[in-house]
Amino acid sequence: MKKAHLIGLGGAGVSAIAKYLVKEGYAVSGSDDTYSETIQELEEHYGVNYTGKHQGEAISGEIDMVIYTPAVGTGNVEWDKAAELGITMFSYPEYLGEISQYKKTIAIAGTNGKSTTTTMTAEVLVEQGFDPTVIVGAKTKKFDSNYRAGTSDLFLVEACEYKNSFLSLTPAILVITNVSPDHLDFFGDFETYLDAFTNLVKRMDAGSTLICPAEDTQFKNLVQLAKSKNIHVIDFTQQPVPILSIPGTYNQLNAQAAAAVVEVLGGDAEVAKTYLEKSFQGLSRRFEYMGQTDTGVEVVEDYAHNPEGLVMLIDGVHKLYPEKKIHMFFQPHEYPRTKEFFAEFTNALSGMDSLSILPIYKARKPIDESVSSNLLAQAISEQNKDSLVLTPQDFNEAVNVFNRDLADTIDLILVVGAGDVWNISRMLTKDSHGE
């Protein structure tokens, strides 16, 4: 039996690869500096051997392949040991490319909506018997996983642009949901960011299909490039508009894109639309109902973490609940993004009348003292003088202040961000969960 070791086992992408490799017959081990529910699931349900924090002893000549999160490289003890031993190594995006070579790949890309659109597409393809293999960057409710094993040649994957990760893929069908400036700590400017999507289209073969909002001015050059390569271009906005149980025009667009994929593959787009209207189960942390506080206030969690995502969320929730008094707990995600889009975050969050801004979540980049949640709160208060903006220093303070001062005046709580702000949801709803 071949052996594979995964560095960064608990990550959304790497953990999905672990499940894929087990299905392919590998003995899988992996390391991560943090033990998590994800790793516990891999141990208990997939037989993966968690070797603990990163340590050179985890790597031996018996291992046939090492797959690693892009967050590590030279200087990581396991990475260095594997390189020294000459073990075959792939980054997570590179290994997605390996899978892509042998399957008909449906890649879902774009600034916002990738995970939701991938999940919508997965659900409707499974419902219509296409039986795809699926890798998505979050846990889906229908499959109770970020991975689904399929028996067909279809490979449906969420394709992330950060660090040009998706350029390992060769899509037969490429969906681009939308494009707006993001990850400028890596790309530098919006033009370079757009170049990443251009380079992905360049990887596509003649006869493949690009599904996008083709009439959007941001897509003009991409559409011209695709047509020059004899790539079919489908405008998903021409699909019938569904009426969903989740808020936001953006989710309707995601559903239209999913229906377009079904149609390209020869399925029934109308059936797909009806399924998404009535039966779509969705993702964890995408407008997910988490329960109620002990005073009966409903708590909803969402992953929105950039300005455009926040605007879409806030607009959608106000349209869905026009009479409700809403309080948002928001955790900014990463210092570079908060600094680069400070004005855009201010404008987006000024749409909330009641808001708690948690300290910035430090993910890949170091602390930058020139930007802070306090400065963001001050700017929001200056722009919307009627807005209540709190700046708790940690989760405990956030929950305590809310329960003491706001619980009796609020009808709905939003817990929003891409970091560990989900802890707020658990703290607010623990009594309703019986804990």
N, C-alpha and C positions, 0 to 999 in steps of 0.2 A: 504494500500500500504506500502510495506517495505521501510525503509529509509537507505541509505548508505552515509557515509561521507568519503571523500578522502583527505588525507593530502599530499600536493605536487601535486595539481590538474593539474598544467601546464606541468608536465613532459611528455616525449614522451610515456612512458609506462602507467603511471597512467591515463593520459587523454584518452588513448584507453580503459582502464577498465571502465572509466566513461561512454563512449559510449556503451560499452557492457551491463553495468548494466541498462542504460536507456532502451535499447532494451529488457532486461529481465523483465522490469516492475517496477524497483526501482525508488523512488524519490531520486535524487542524489544531494548532496551538496559537496562543497570542498573548501579548502583553499590553498593559496600559497603566499609566501612573495612578489612575482612579478606578476603583472597583465600582460597578454600577449595576442597575437592574438589567441593562442590556447584556452585560457580561454574565450575570446570573442566568439569564434566559439561554445564552449560548452554552453554558455549562450543563444546565439541567435538561434542555430539550434537543440540543444538537451534539452533545458530547465533546464540545471544544475544551481543550486543556488551557486554562488561564494560568500563565506562568508568573504572574505578579507584575511588579513595576519593571521598567526597562532594565535589563541586566544582561551582560555578555554571556552568562552561563546558559541563557535560554537558546542560544544559537550553537548548533553543532553541525558537523559534516553530514549527519543523517538527514538534514532538512533539504528538500529538493527545491523549494521556492520560498522566497520572502516577499510579502506584500506590505507596503508601509503607507501610512498617512502622509500626505504632502507636508504636514507640519514638522516632520523630522527629516533628517538627512545626515550628511557628514557631521560627526560630533556626537551623534546618538550611538551609545555603546553597542546596541544590537545591529544597527545599520552598518557600523564600521566593522563589526565582527563578520557579518554576512559578506561584506565586500572583500574582506581579507581572505575568507574561505572560498571565494569565487562562486558563491551560491547565486542562482538566477534570481534577480530582483526586479520587482515592478512597483511603481507608485500605484495608489488606488486608481487614479485616472488612466494610467497606462494599462492596468489590468482590465478595466472596462473596455479599452480598445482591443485587447486580446479577445474578449468575448464577442465584441462587435464584428470582428473579422469573419466569424463563422456563423453568424446569424443575420437575419434581416432586421436591422436596427431602426427603431422608432425613438428618436431623441427629442426630449421636451426641454427647450431652452428658453431664456428670456430673463429679464430683470426681476419681475414679479410673477407669481402664479405657477412656477415650475412644479412644485410638489403637488399642488391641488390638481393641476391639469394632468400630470402623470397619473394620479390616483383616479381621476374621472375616466381617463382613457383606459386604464387597467380594468376598472369595474365594467365598463361597457363592452370591452373586448372579451372579457371572460363571460359575461352574460350572453354574448352572441357566439360563443364557442370557439374563439380564436386561440385561446389557451397560451398566452404569452408568458415568457419569463420576465419578471418585473424587478427592477431595483429603483427605489425611491428614497429620497433623503429624509423621510420621517415615517413613523409607524402608521400604517393604514388600519382603519377599524375593520373593514371587511375581511382582510387577510390576517389581521392581528400581527402584522410584521411589516418591516421595510423591504421584504423580499418575498417573491412568489415564484415557485418553481413551475415552469410550463413545459409542455411536451412538443409544442410547435417550434418552428424556426424563428418565431418573432421574439425580439429582445427589446423591451420597452424600458427606457432608462431616463431618469432625470439628469440633465446635462448642465453642469455648473460651469460658468464662465471664469470664475476666479482663478487667477494664475494660468489662464488658458487651458484649464483642465479638460474641457470638452474637445480639444483638438486631437485627442487620441481616438475619437470616434469617427466612423464613416457611415453617416446615416443614410438609409434608404428613404426614410421619411423624417423630415426635420420640422418640428413645430417651434416657432419663435413667438412667444405670447406677446411681448412688448419689449421696448428698450428705453431705458432712462439712465442717467449717470449713476454709477455705483462702483464700489471697489476701486476708487481712484487712488487709494494708497498704493495699489499695484499698477494700475493702468496709467495713472498720471493725469489724463484728460479724457473727455467724452469721446473725442475722435479716435483715440487709441482703443478705448473700450469698444466702440463700434467695429473697429478693425478685427477684433476677436471673432465677432459674428460673421464678418465677411470671410475670414479665413476658414471658418467652419463650413460655409457654403462652398468654398473652393474645394473642399475635400469630398464633396458629393459627386457622384457619377451622373452622366447623362441618363435620363429616364427616371431619375429619382424625383422626389416631391418635396417642395418647400411649402409649408402651411403657415401663413402669417397674416396680419392685417395689411394686405398689400397696398391699400390706398393711403395708408399713413405715410406722411412725408419722410419720416425717419427710415422707412423701408425702401425708398425709391431706388437707391443704389444697389441694395441687396436683391431686389426684384429684377433689376436690369442684369446683374451678374448671373442670377439663376437662369434667366431666359437665354442669355448668351451661351450657357453651358447645356442648353436643352433640358433643363430641370423644370418639371411641371410646377406651376405656382398656383396655389389655392388660397383664396381669401376667406378665412374662416368666419369673418364678420357677415358673410352672406348666408350663413346657416340660420334657420329659424331661431328666434330668441326664446330660450326656455324661461319658465317661471319657477325659480328655485326656492327651497325652504331656507337657504342661507343667504345673507344679505350681500348686496353690492353688484353693480353693473360688471365689475371685474370678474366676478364668479360666473356671470352669464357668458362673458367672453371666453373664459376657461372652458365652459361646457360646450360652447360652439366649436372651439378648437378640437375638443375630444370627439365630437360628432363628425367633424371633418375627417379625422383619422379613420374612423369607422367606415366612412363613405369611400375613402381612397382604397381601403382594403377590400371593398366589395360588400360591406355590411350595410345595415339599414340605419341611416342617420336619424330618421324619425323615431325609431324604436329606442335608439340611444338617448335622444332628447327626452322621451317619456320616462326612461329609466332614471335619468339624472334628476328629473323633476320629482319623482315619487320615491326613489329607492336609494339614492346616493348616500353612502355612509361616511365617506370623507376621511380626514386625517386627524391625528392628535394635534392639538394646539392650532387648529385652523377654525376659528369661531366655534370652539368646542364648549358645550355646556358642561360645567364642572360640578354643579350642585348649588346649594343655598347656604347662606350664613345662618347662624342660629336665630336670627331675626327675620329670616325668610327672603333675603335679598339674593337674586340669582347671580351666579358668577360665571362669566364666559371668558375663555382664554383664546388669545390669538397671537400668531407668530410675527405680525407686522413689525418691521425693524428699520425700514428706510422711509424717507418722507412720502414718496408716492404711495407705498403700501399703507401708511398711516392715513393719508388723505382718503384713500378708497375705503378703508375700514370705518373711519369716523363718518364719512358721508353715508355709507351703507347702513350703519347702525342707527343714525338719526332718521333715515328714511323708514327703516323697519320699525323703530320705536319712537315716533315723533313726540309722544307725550311723556316719555320716561326721563327721569333725572338720572344721569349716568356719571359714574366716577371711574376714571381710568388710572390704573397703576402702570406706569411705563418705565421700562428699564432701557436706556440707550445702549446700543450694542457697538462697542469698540470706539476708542478715542479718535482714530483718523476719520471714520465716517461721521461722527458727531461734529467734529471740527470742520470738515470739508463742506457739510451741508447744514451748518448751524442755522442759517437764515431759513432754509427750507423746513427744517424741523420746527423752528419757531412758528412759521406760518401754519404748518400742519396741526400742531398741537394747540394752537390758539383756537382751534375749532371745538375744543373741550371746555365746558364750564367748570368742571371739577376734576382735578388732576393731582396725582402724586408721582413725582419723578424720582426714581431710585438712583443711586450712584451708577455711573457708567460701568458697564460690564467689560472687563478687560479680557479679550480672547487671544488673538494672535500677536497684538502689538503692545508695546509698553505704555505705561501711564504718561499722559501728556498734560501737565498742570496748566496749560494755557486754555483748556476747555474743561467744563464741569457741568454737572446737573444743576448746580446752583445758578451758574451763569445762564443756562438755558431757561430755567424757571423765571429768572429776572426778565429776560427778553420776552417771554410769553406774557407775563403780567403787564409789561409795558404795552404790548400789542393788544391784549384783550383785558381791559381794566376790570371787567366783571368776572373774570375767571379766578377761581380759587386754585392756587398752585402751591402744593406742599412739597417739601424736599426732605423726606425722612432719610436718615443715614443708614438704615438697614431694614430688613424685612420685619423684624419685631416691632420697631418703632412705627413702620408704615401701617401695620395691622392694628396696633394699639391705638394710634391716633384716629384711624378710621372708625374703629368700634366706639371710641369715646365721644367723638365729635360729629361724625357724619352718618353713622349707620341708620339713624331714624329718618334721614332726609333723602336717601338714595334708593332708586328702584332697580338699578342694574349696575354690576361691577364688571369692568373689562380689565383683564390682566394681560399685558401686552409686551412683547419683546422676544428676542431670539436667544437670550442668555438663560440664567437660572431663576428668572422672575416667577416661573411656575410654582415656586415654593409659596408664594403669596396665596395662590388658589388653594393649595392644600391647607394652609393655616386658616384661611377664612371659612372653609367648608368642612373642617375636621369633625365638627359635631354632627353634621348631616350625614357624614360617612360612617358614623358610629365609632370613631376613634377616641 
